[in-house]
Amino acid sequence: MKVGDCMSKKELLEVLKKRFSENKNRHSNIEFNDVLKKLESASESIINSLIMMEETGGMPDVVFYDKDKNEYHFMDCSSESPIGRRSFCYDNEALESRKVNKPVNSAVEMAKKMGVSLLNEKEYRYLQTLGDFDLKTSSWIKTPENIRKLGGALFCDKRYDTVFLYHNGAESYYGARGFRTLLIIWFKKYF
């Protein structure tokens, strides 16, 4: 996907600005004008990643700024797991292992194509401090290699005001399970 195929960069920036202003609790120490300056000069690949996050239902928003590294962290902030990223098994190995009823893709492969990464458990739990997410759905998270080698994969959701971590066979997929992503945008500091 190239900028302009669907959503334009200008449209994306307008959506991000509106979302930013409506959700101050996610970024109380960040000014949108600072984010905007960085995004206006961002590479096409960064903009494409944000567009794909948006167009698959992720509703990306800035959730953290690392001052030392000059990095802005965008995460999917849709209330439920992004609708355009559900019914995927965990990774391509799991996808290939299915003989019948294969899903159309895997979470890891789609994230790679989007230029983003799946949230890990720590990042998922951080996101949950910013609101209530996945109250009806669940999201695959980055799975440690030792678990994945044994055929498993991890996912999380929030029920009963508590974040839960679960396991499943990596080849499984469900209509209510998708995946959330992280895009870290860094900028070189000039002194």
C-alpha positions in Angstrom: 0.0 0.0 0.0 1.3 3.5 -0.9 0.2 6.8 0.6 -2.8 8.0 -1.5 -4.1 4.5 -2.3 -6.8 4.8 0.3 -6.3 7.3 3.2 -4.1 10.3 2.4 -1.3 11.5 4.8 -3.4 14.7 5.3 -6.5 12.7 6.3 -4.4 10.5 8.6 -2.9 13.6 10.4 -6.4 15.0 10.8 -7.7 11.8 12.3 -4.7 11.5 14.7 -5.1 15.1 15.8 -8.8 14.6 16.6 -8.1 11.4 18.5 -5.2 13.0 20.3 -7.4 15.9 21.5 -10.3 13.5 22.6 -8.0 11.3 24.7 -5.7 13.5 26.7 -5.4 10.9 29.4 -3.2 8.8 27.1 -0.6 11.5 26.6 -0.8 14.2 29.3 2.8 15.3 28.9 2.9 15.4 25.1 1.9 18.3 22.8 0.3 17.4 19.5 2.2 20.1 17.6 5.5 18.3 18.5 4.1 15.0 17.2 2.7 16.7 14.1 6.1 18.3 13.3 7.7 14.8 13.5 5.0 13.2 11.4 5.1 15.8 8.7 8.7 15.0 8.1 8.3 11.2 8.7 9.2 8.7 6.0 6.6 7.3 3.7 7.0 3.9 5.4 6.1 5.3 8.8 3.0 7.0 7.4 2.0 3.8 5.5 2.3 1.9 8.8 0.1 4.4 10.6 -2.4 4.3 7.7 -2.6 0.5 7.8 -3.0 0.6 11.6 -5.9 3.0 11.1 -7.5 1.3 8.1 -7.6 -2.1 9.9 -9.5 -0.6 12.8 -6.6 -0.1 15.2 -7.3 3.6 16.0 -3.6 4.4 16.6 -2.7 7.0 19.2 0.4 8.3 20.8 0.7 6.7 24.2 4.3 7.5 25.3 7.2 9.7 24.5 10.8 8.7 25.4 12.6 11.9 25.8 16.1 10.4 26.0 15.6 8.4 22.7 13.3 11.1 21.0 10.8 8.3 20.3 7.0 8.5 20.0 5.2 5.3 20.7 1.9 4.7 18.9 -0.4 1.8 19.9 -3.7 0.5 18.7 -6.3 2.1 21.0 -9.5 0.7 19.6 -11.8 -0.4 22.4 -11.9 -4.0 21.1 -9.2 -5.9 19.1 -9.0 -4.3 15.7 -11.8 -5.6 13.5 -9.6 -5.8 10.4 -7.1 -8.1 12.2 -9.3 -10.8 13.7 -9.5 -14.5 12.9 -5.8 -14.9 12.3 -3.6 -17.6 13.8 -0.4 -16.6 15.6 2.3 -16.9 12.9 3.1 -18.4 9.5 4.4 -21.7 11.0 1.0 -22.1 12.6 -0.8 -21.1 9.4 1.2 -23.7 7.4 0.5 -26.4 9.9 -3.3 -26.1 9.4 -4.5 -28.6 6.8 -8.1 -27.4 6.7 -10.0 -24.2 7.5 -6.9 -22.1 7.2 -7.3 -18.4 8.2 -6.4 -15.8 5.6 -3.3 -14.7 7.4 -1.3 -14.8 10.7 -0.9 -12.0 13.2 2.9 -12.0 13.1 3.0 -11.9 9.2 0.4 -9.2 8.9 2.2 -7.1 11.5 5.5 -7.5 9.6 3.8 -6.4 6.4 2.4 -3.4 8.3 5.8 -2.4 9.5 4.8 -2.7 13.2 5.2 -5.2 16.0 2.7 -7.1 18.2 2.5 -5.8 21.7 4.3 -7.9 24.3 2.8 -8.6 27.7 4.4 -5.5 29.4 3.2 -3.2 26.6 -0.3 -4.7 26.7 -0.5 -4.2 30.4 0.7 -0.6 30.0 -2.0 0.1 27.4 -4.6 -1.2 29.9 -3.5 1.5 32.3 -4.8 4.1 29.8 -8.3 2.8 29.5 -10.4 -0.4 29.2 -9.5 -2.4 26.1 -10.6 -5.9 24.9 -13.6 -6.3 27.3 -15.3 -8.5 24.7 -12.4 -9.6 22.5 -8.8 -10.8 23.0 -5.5 -10.0 21.4 -2.5 -12.1 20.5 0.7 -10.8 22.1 4.3 -11.4 21.3 5.1 -14.9 22.5 8.4 -15.9 24.1 10.4 -18.3 21.9 10.5 -21.1 24.4 6.6 -21.2 24.5 6.3 -20.9 20.7 8.8 -23.7 20.1 6.4 -26.0 22.0 3.5 -25.0 19.8 1.9 -22.4 22.1 1.1 -18.7 21.7 -0.1 -16.1 24.2 -3.0 -13.7 24.2 -4.6 -11.2 26.6 -7.9 -9.6 27.4 -9.5 -7.7 30.2 -12.4 -9.1 32.2 -13.6 -8.4 35.7 -11.5 -5.2 35.8 -8.4 -7.5 35.5 -5.9 -8.1 32.6 -5.6 -11.8 32.0 -2.8 -13.6 30.1 -3.7 -16.9 28.5 -2.2 -19.5 26.2 -3.6 -21.4 23.1 -2.2 -23.4 20.3 -0.6 -21.0 17.8 -2.6 -22.5 15.0 -6.0 -21.6 16.6 -8.0 -18.6 15.5 -11.3 -17.0 16.6 -13.6 -14.3 15.3 -13.1 -12.4 18.6 -9.3 -12.6 18.7 -7.1 -10.2 16.8 -3.9 -8.4 17.6 -2.7 -5.0 18.7 0.4 -3.3 17.5 3.1 -0.9 18.5 4.9 1.5 16.1 7.9 3.4 17.6 8.8 6.4 15.6 12.3 7.8 16.4 13.9 10.9 15.2 17.6 11.8 15.2 18.5 14.5 17.6 20.4 17.4 16.3 22.4 19.4 18.7 
